[in-house]
Amino acid sequence: MYLLEGFGLSSNLSSLTLNFINKKNMKIKDVSIPLAIIISSLILGGFLYAIQINKQNSIERQRVYVDSFGNELKCQNLLKDLKNKWHNVVGIYYSDFWNTCMVKYTEGGEVLEGRIESMIDKRR
């Protein structure tokens, strides 16, 4: 650098070098802010998406629970009528597997169960 000072090139060279470095830094600065905004938006969007999925799953679980509770109540409301009609009825519950009310009854000292649709009055 000292050799170039005599020719007056030292200050020009250093200013060119600084100008080049500043332009390079400006390019990085110009890109870094939008890039940070995009990355933070993606992260925030991912969190919001996960929250919505969790909320939807919770609503679906609640709906299934309410539906099964409503079906159980329907079956329990039938219990009094069944006990009056057949005196061997022990209980009733809703079966998700069979999608119907299952009746527990005694026959010959043994507790059996069957679908409510298959209950037949054998006294006739």
Phi, psi and omega per residue, in radians:
M1 nan -0.682 -3.107
Y2 -1.147 -0.546 3.127
L3 -1.165 -0.564 -3.096
L4 -1.418 -0.250 -3.111
E5 -1.133 -0.616 -3.131
G6 -1.103 -0.517 -3.138
F7 -1.616 -0.084 3.141
G8 1.413 0.271 -3.109
L9 -1.633 -0.272 -3.067
S10 -1.102 -0.818 -3.104
S11 -1.212 -0.623 3.107
N12 -1.165 -0.727 -3.139
L13 -1.148 -0.754 -3.137
S14 -1.185 -0.644 3.115
S15 -1.215 -0.609 3.078
L16 -1.149 -0.724 3.124
T17 -1.099 -0.814 3.133
L18 -1.131 -0.680 3.117
N19 -1.093 -0.732 3.100
F20 -1.116 -0.777 3.141
I21 -1.130 -0.735 3.127
N22 -1.111 -0.699 3.108
K23 -1.128 -0.677 3.124
K24 -1.157 -0.770 3.107
N25 -1.136 -0.656 3.110
M26 -1.121 -0.668 3.112
K27 -1.111 -0.731 3.114
I28 -1.161 -0.731 3.121
K29 -1.149 -0.687 -3.131
D30 -1.119 -0.567 -3.105
V31 -1.555 -0.514 -3.000
S32 -1.187 -0.660 -3.111
I33 -1.185 -0.895 3.091
P34 -1.092 -0.618 3.112
L35 -1.131 -0.719 3.105
A36 -1.130 -0.672 3.119
I37 -1.143 -0.745 -3.142
I38 -1.133 -0.795 -3.133
I39 -1.113 -0.785 3.138
S40 -1.149 -0.616 3.089
S41 -1.140 -0.706 3.102
L42 -1.121 -0.730 3.127
I43 -1.124 -0.829 3.129
L44 -1.080 -0.739 3.100
G45 -1.080 -0.688 3.100
G46 -1.087 -0.740 3.110
F47 -1.143 -0.743 3.132
L48 -1.133 -0.665 3.094
Y49 -1.109 -0.775 3.131
A50 -1.102 -0.667 3.119
I51 -1.139 -0.757 3.140
Q52 -1.122 -0.714 3.113
I53 -1.101 -0.759 3.124
N54 -1.107 -0.709 3.131
K55 -1.130 -0.744 3.136
Q56 -1.110 -0.749 3.105
N57 -1.096 -0.677 3.129
S58 -1.136 -0.721 3.120
I59 -1.120 -0.719 3.134
E60 -1.149 -0.720 3.089
R61 -1.093 -0.707 3.131
Q62 -1.136 -0.718 3.128
R63 -1.093 -0.747 3.121
V64 -1.100 -0.722 3.138
Y65 -1.117 -0.778 -3.135
V66 -1.133 -0.722 3.124
D67 -1.089 -0.785 -3.119
S68 -1.201 -0.592 3.095
F69 -1.168 -0.701 3.103
G70 -1.113 -0.702 3.100
N71 -1.137 -0.682 3.119
E72 -1.118 -0.705 3.105
L73 -1.118 -0.700 3.094
K74 -1.043 -0.752 3.133
C75 -1.152 -0.724 -3.135
Q76 -1.156 -0.546 3.083
N77 -1.178 -0.479 3.114
L78 -1.371 -0.277 -3.018
L79 -1.053 -0.778 -3.106
K80 -1.086 -0.778 3.123
D81 -1.108 -0.708 3.136
L82 -1.146 -0.697 3.130
K83 -1.147 -0.600 3.097
N84 -1.246 -0.655 -3.105
K85 -1.337 -0.816 3.088
W86 -2.076 2.146 -3.049
H87 -1.450 0.001 -3.130
N88 -1.782 0.148 -3.126
V89 -1.331 2.250 -3.126
V90 -1.710 -0.741 -3.100
G91 -2.939 3.101 -3.134
I92 -2.590 2.558 3.069
Y93 -2.633 2.822 3.132
Y94 -1.626 2.283 3.119
S95 -1.819 2.060 3.065
D96 -1.167 -0.580 -3.116
F97 -1.122 -0.850 -3.114
W98 -1.558 -0.187 3.139
N99 0.998 0.741 3.138
T100 -2.765 3.019 3.073
C101 -1.412 2.367 3.088
M102 -1.896 2.291 -3.092
V103 -1.833 2.276 3.023
K104 -1.715 2.278 -3.112
Y105 -2.521 2.833 3.113
T106 -1.855 2.447 3.091
E107 -2.554 1.988 -3.128
G108 1.167 0.592 3.123
G109 1.398 0.015 -3.115
E110 -1.923 2.395 3.116
V111 -1.519 2.108 3.127
L112 -2.093 2.936 3.048
E113 -2.491 2.636 -3.140
G114 -2.753 2.932 3.109
R115 -1.185 2.596 -3.130
I116 -1.136 -0.537 3.138
E117 -1.177 -0.445 -3.094
S118 -1.591 0.082 3.116
M119 -1.271 2.105 -3.117
I120 -2.137 2.392 3.104
D121 -1.368 1.885 -3.091
K122 -1.452 -0.075 -3.118
R123 -1.320 -0.266 -3.094
R124 -1.408 nan nan
